[in-house]
Amino acid sequence: MENEIFKKQSSYGNKNRLKNKNKEEHELGNMQEMLTVKEASKFLHISVNSVYNMVYESRISFYKLKGKILFKRHDLLDFLESCRRPSAAEHIANKGILNNIH
């Protein structure tokens, strides 16, 4: 009987440890997604000063944690996408589509 109770308690402990491990791995995954200013500058291929300027001008989303500026990788990708300019071929294609609509 005592052995069965111990097994049940152990199984509950294992489940809790597994939940905690999964939670830690999820949080670690989120933290690996976070970039510092220096990492963001390398990711964007711009200078550290340019990153700070964009933060100051609120042109880029960021997090501030205990005075440290951090960025989510997907926010940087969204920012890059917002900077995208269509090629001449895309302009022509879009004009053709618009002309067909009218």
PyMOL commands that set and color helices and strands:
alter all, ss='L'
color gray80, all
select helices_A, chain A and resi 2-33+37-44+48-56+73-82+88-101
alter helices_A, ss='H'
color red, helices_A
select strands_A, chain A and resi 34-35+63-65+68-72
alter strands_A, ss='S'
color yellow, strands_A
deselect
rebuild
show_as cartoon
